Amino acid sequence: MTNKEKIIKETSLGKIIWSDSSDYLLKLKDNTVDLIITSPPFALTKEKAYGNKKGEEYLTWLKDFGEIFFNKLAPTGSLVIDFGGSWVPGSPTRNLHQFKIPIIFVEELGFNLAQEFFWWNTSKMPNPAQWVTVKRERITDAVNYIFWFSKSERPKANNRNILNAYSDKMKNLIKNKKYNENKRPGGQSISKVWAKDNGGAIPQNVIPYGNTFNDPYFKFCDDEGLKKHPARFGPFIPEFFIKFLTEKGDLVVDPFAGSCTTGSVAEQLERKWICIDNEKDYLKGGVGRFLEEYSFKVSG
């Protein structure tokens, strides 16, 4: 290994790698990764501690990674990327990066856009302050785009693995079988099969979740004197997509792993995993996610 390629943590299922992500990914066999899920540095105007490119340079940088992702994914594999939007410098208008990305990935790299998701951060602070709280010309920017790309038109996926609990109203309907079979105003028909108990409700593609959970990772960093990652991946995102798009024993890779939330989720869900990042200090903090005292728990 080179000076900048080192295993920071290893388990029976996976490993945390300190390395340049593109260099390490190129060493993996083509067509072997079942899911690449990540939240890369955003194309923000303001420089962040974890590093971020801007403008067209950002799109070129991400496209280069996209080519590698495509080659490494299994034929039924998926790529899930979380993106936050950004603003034109000095203007209350939006950059178009998150809209250009799916065009580039589909038309130039050969991916399919399987579906887009929207993470609604219900605890998001009013931002950007200049336009939201000072001049009052805009509202809080609280949604991230999550694009699900696939190598084939029919990637591995099973929404039975991510069903939500039924509402009380739906439970009552299933129990009593009392529902209106007439056509709805929009033309939809409700049949008797509709009230069958399928174990839960199929999720929608809007994910409402406030990323404010009390992450034990903070305590580990404090106890060990380590630098905290300023933009941690909320565990609910990798948990949702790992359950949805993979099976036990599949390989999950996060090439911009940060504090290795993805690896911790994959470990608990019995998937093989690789977390890669070029910031060694952040990965050292991620080690705490694999220690009982400092780990969060997924629902299983």
N, C-alpha and C positions, 0 to 999 in steps of 0.2 A: 504493500500500500504506500501511496505517496504521503507527504507530510500533511496534506489536506484530504485524507481519506482514512477514516478511522471508525471502528465499531464502538459506539458510545454505550450501547446496551444491547443484550441479546437474550432472547428467551427460546423456548422450544418451537415457537411459532413464528417469531420475527426478530427484527433487529433495527436499531436506530443507527443511521450512518451519517457521519459528518463528511460531506463531500460536495463538490459541485454537482448539482442534480443531473445536468445533461451528460456529464462524463460518466456518472454511475449508471444512469439509465441505459446508455449505449452498451454497457457490459451485459445487460440482461438479454436473454434469448428473445427473439421476435415471437409474437403470437402466444405469449405465455401469461400475460397479466389479465386477471379477470375484471378488476376495477381499479381505475386511477381516480382518486377523489382528492380534491385539494382546494385551497383558497390561496391563490398566488398573491404576491404584492399587488395592490391596486394601482391603477394609473392616476394617482392623486397628484394634484399640483404642488401641495406642500410635501417637502421631503420628510420621510419617516425613518425611524431608527433602524428598521429592518431592511431598508433600501427599497426604492421603487423607481421605475423608469416612467417617462412621460411621453405623451403624444404618439406620433407615428413610430418612434423608437420602441415604445411599449408593444405596439401591435406586431412589429417585426420580431421582437424578442419572444413574444408568446407564440407566434406562428412557428418559429424554429422549434420550440418545445412541442408544439402540436404535431409536427412531422414525426418526432421521436415517439410521442404517445401512440400515434396511429400504428406504427410498426410494432410496438411492444404489446399492444392489446391482443388478446385472443379473439378469434372470429366472432364469438358471442359476447365479447367484453364491452365495457362501458367506460366513458370518461365523464366525470361530474365535476364542474368547476363553478365555484362561488365567486361572484364579482360584485363589487360595490361601485356605484357610479361616481362621477367626479364633475366638477364645475369648471367652466372656462375661466381662466385667471382674470380677476377684476370684474367679472360679469355675472349677473344672476341667470345664466343660461348653462345648459348641460353639454358636456362632452358626449360624443357618440361612440366611445370605445366599446361599451358593452353590447351595442347593437351591431357594430362592425365585426365583432369576434365570431358570432355564428355564421355570418356570411363567408368569412375567410375560411373557417374550419370546414364548412360544407362544400363551398364551391371550389376552393383551392386545394384542400387537403383530403377530401373524399369522405369525411365523416357524414353520418346522418344526424340530424337534430331530432332525437327521439321525443323530447318534451322539454319545455321550459318550466321552471319553478320559481316561486317568489318567496323569499324569506322575509317576513314582516317582523322586524325587531321591535316588539311592543314596548321595550324600555329605552328606545333610542332617545338621546338627548337632542334638543332643538339644534339643528345644524344644516347649513353653515350659519353661524351666528350673525354674520354681517347682513345676510338677506332675510333671515327668519326672525331674530329677536331684536335687531337694531332697526333696520329699514322696514321690516314687516311686509316684504314684497313676495316672500315665498313661504312654504310650509315645511315642516320637518321632513327631511329625507330619511325614511325609515325602512326602505325595501332594498334588498340585494337580489340580483338576478342569479339564478342557479341554472346553468345549461347542462342538460343530460345529452351527451353525444354518444353515438354507437358506431361500431365499425361495420355492422350489418344492419339490415332493416329490422331484424328480429333478434335483438340481444337477449341474453338471459334476464328474466324479470318475473317476479311473482308478487302481486299486490296483496295476496293472502297473508304474507309475512309482516305486513305493516298496517293491518286493520285497526281502526279506532274503536273505542267502546261506543256502543249504541247510546243515543240520547234516551232519556226517560220516555219521551213521546214515542220513539221508535220501538222501545221495549214493550210499551203498552199496546202498540199497534200489532206487533208480532204475537203477543199473548192473546189478544181479544179478536184478532182478525177482522177488525172493523175499520174499513177504509173505503174511500170513494173510488169506484171503478170507472167512473165517467172520465171522458177525455178532459185533460187540463186545457186552459186557454191557449197554451202554446202548441197544442195538438198531440202531446204525449199521452199514452195510455198506461194505466196502472193495472197490472194483472195480479192474480192471486199469488203467483210466483214471487212478486216483488216483496211480499211480506214474509218471505222465508227467512229463518234465522241462519245467516251465513257466518256467524261468529264475530261479526263486527262490521263497521261501516268503512267503505273504501275512502281513503283520504283524498282530499282535493290538492291541487298543485300550489296552494298558498300555505306556507308554513308559519303560523303565528307563534313566535317564541321570543321571550325576552332573555337576552344573553347576560343574565345577572346572577346565575347560580353561584353559590359559595364554593368556588373551586379550591379543593385542598392543595392544588398545585402552588397557590400563593404561599401557603405556610411552608411548604417544602423549600421554595426559593428563599424565603426569609430565614429558615433554619440553616440553610446551607450557604447563605450569602450570595445567591445567584441572581442574575438580572432577569426580571420578568418580561415575557413577550408582551408587547403592547397591543397585539391584535390576535388573540387566541381564537382558534376554531371552536365554536360551540359544539359539544358532544352530540347534541340532538341531530345535527346534520349528517355526520358520518354514520350514526346509528341508523337513521332512517334509510339511507341509500345502501349501506352494507347489507341490511336485512332484505331490502327490496331487490337488489341486483346481484347478490352472490349467495353461495351455499357454503356450509362448513367445509373447510379445507381449501377454499379458493384463495387466490393471491390478491391482496389489496395493497396498493402503493400510493403514498402521498409524497410527491416530489418537492413540496414546499411545506415541510412538516411542522416547522416552528416548535411548539411545545409538545408535539407528538400526540395530540388528542386522537387522531385517526388510528394510530397504532394501539392505543389503549382500548378503544372501542373494538377494534378487530380482534385483539387478544381475548377479550371477554366473550366475543361471539364466535370464537374458535375458528377464525380465519388466519391464514398465513399473511404476513404483512411486512412491509419495508417502509420506514420513514427516513427521508433524506432532507438535509438542509445544509446550507453553507455557513450557518451561524452556530458555532460550537456551544456558546454559552446558553443559547435557548434550548438546545438539545439536552444539555446537562440538566436543565430544569425539568425537561420532559421525563427524565429517569424516575422522578417521584411518582409519576402516574402509574408505575408498575410496582410500587411499594404499598402494602396494605394500608398503612397509616395515612397515606396521602392520595389514594386513588378514589376516583368517582366510580359509581356503579351504573351500568346500563340496565335496562329493564329485562333483558334476556330474550 
